[in-house]
């Protein structure tokens, strides 16, 4: 579809657009963010500083960005997709040379009031450019090998840059996001089956070769993989975080120790207690009920987006909304899996709850895109 | 585009189907997360709650304050003083090497300490503090505190550490403490939990080691809430431990210090015993060392210097070394002879300078011979031939029995390290240890304190005290443990005839007061403080070469034992000067100076000395007062 194919009359204009926003979704996002404020308040020992207040300010900024993005017609964003993608790549390259690195892997650009992680921007930009690509591509060509390779390359470019940083976790997430959009676009399942089979075969080969004459990786690389997969091998390093996190979580029980009553997180047993491991505080203090409530809110976000996507009339909007919601899903799914000891430790924040401006701003801007698609849907 | 509507419809259907699939997958994964959450929080809750408690509360030991050691006047000999340390928590430091590098620009770091610390950082978990520098100045602490921002993970810490204010004076008596080693722990059955504290200080040598249990005290405990990096957030409960018991030694630090200075750099030892109580007023091995070096952890260079010194500063010669007692053994022989009834003290023996025993010629030290000798003159002039004759008549069994009665061949139980038992040989002993029969020549050697007989300076002092009092005086080093006064070593009567004792004492008196006595030069002029003594020379080599013509380490050991005042014995003293030449020339003058110092409880008046010596003594007293090197140190000639 092109600009001309939109029926101007059926699309809300001017201030009427506000009425057509997806208000339930906005309410959900606000609720989730509010839980974040509360937990950050608790983690700081009952204080708005240093985290809670700053997080609120960012939320206000992020929501403003979301509204602005939402007011701009979706076809403008579609036309901006390639530009946005190139911009994200430029940012990624920039941090490669000028970025500040903390803990060796995560790189960011200091904007003065916040630190921007280009890899977060890249995730959304990748979703946009792939959605635009499939919007442009005639449907019957979707599964033609040539037209499958192009989006794969598009995905691999930012992945390769991130891998160089080196941030294996983010690189994997980028690949999965790209794959998810392609899957949603209707690329033949055989491609996915092949990739999955090849991947599995490679993993088997890598592990089978260990200790033989044709060993594929160096010994130290194997050891790294071992710790990555089984953190308990390194009880004072990565395994320490996970073990502590499980203890904090488990001591929560049904209803938790009560708001501001957590002992584990309060005593700094947990590293990154205000960022990647914030869920443990919530689960320790509010228990299983609190944890599952947050999970429910997250699932509702996914379902609302899915519902919106199904009502979209054009491919770009539908794929964009699904892509954004999938990115959101990846955030909380990976974070919670990690905290609960189901996945290796990768630096992924709990969306809208973890302290950190970059992820929150990018996510809210992305939901602005979802809102824009929702508002400018031909009715 | 052909049939775009169909295209679009197809696309929409496909997107919808895939969207449903993805949505289902997402909800499914969320359900999995919910299940995992339920498992951890509900099913495993009790297990993790328990772990959480352990995590939060940590039981820490409070090291007790170690008991102090005082001398008989209450002057501190071993104390605890606050010492500042600089510790690093590697986890908080980030780049450890860089942080230490920065620290070294403001605080002087010892290379040895640093290497040990780096090794410890490698080994221990990153949240445990490791000591980088010990006993740093307050100034350094202030500098570290001022630069704390640039030194992450580094902080000053205060603890107690042992200090020996008298330095060298008590090195061998008190010994020193040092960090417990894996070897120390291994040797103990069921060690106190305190000892598991890394680098906990325990007594290594001397009183510190022997009375370790008394002085250590018992640990207190405190439960503290700690965070993940081990930092204490608050204290929940505290149980005070018991600090260690203080000790009071019988030793007089002033006399001890005087003796140490009087010996200078001689390789020698002196024991001063109180004849009434057995109190050890002074017990010095020379040269000494500064025990404070060991508390800090001695550098390998310092240690090598002590170890390789041929005067063996590390050896506690006064108790651990046993020497042939030489002629100081002759009192025992005399008494044994008298007690057996075989020897009449007035009976004379002719000394032509040697005695032939079963075809072998036994020489007297005086090659020209002493002529006719009764017991008093034989003791006075230390005639060997008289005693060869006595040994043949009395037999080794009687002599050995008397030696044991007077405290030789027995380990005296004072809390010092490596106390020697000495040796009082018997026929049976020789058969067991040498597989050979006791021959009469062995008796002749033994009676003049050579051959197999061995005694430590401590044993010689005990022997002298027993001769002086006739009681079984035993040494007492520690006067008081905690609040408990220790029993004195006054002892009871040895059951020796007062006549016999008087006979021997007369001979000893003559040694230092008769013109012909071997220690006449080292007499005490003061009427009230006349001294009785006996010289001894322990052969180091067998050939008869003059002492002046051989290197230092082949000269004979010089011995002297004495007590004073003669009428009313107060102190018994033994002196051994290794390679000192002869007892009369090097050991006796030291014994006299020490005796006078003890009797007058400070520098004696010059009138106590023979007129001829006074000028020399005045100079000597001056030098000692100023703790300056003594003349002829290490290269003492014949007096």
Interface residues (C-beta under 8 A of the other chain):
Chain A: X138 X139 X140 X180 X183 X184 X185 X186 X236 X240 X244 X246 X247 X248 X249 X250 X251 X252 X253 X254 X263 X264 X267 X268 X269 X270 X271 X283 X287 X288 X291 X292 X295 X298 X299 X302 X303 X306 X309 X310 X315 X318 X319 X322 X326 X329 X333 X336 X337 X340 X341 X342
Chain B: X1 X7 X8 X10 X11 X12 X14 X15 X16 X18 X19 X20 X21 X22 X23 X26 X27 X29 X30 X33 X34 X36 X37 X38 X40 X41 X42 X44 X45 X47 X48 X49 X51 X52 X55 X56 X125 X126 X225 X226 X227 X228 X229 X231 X233
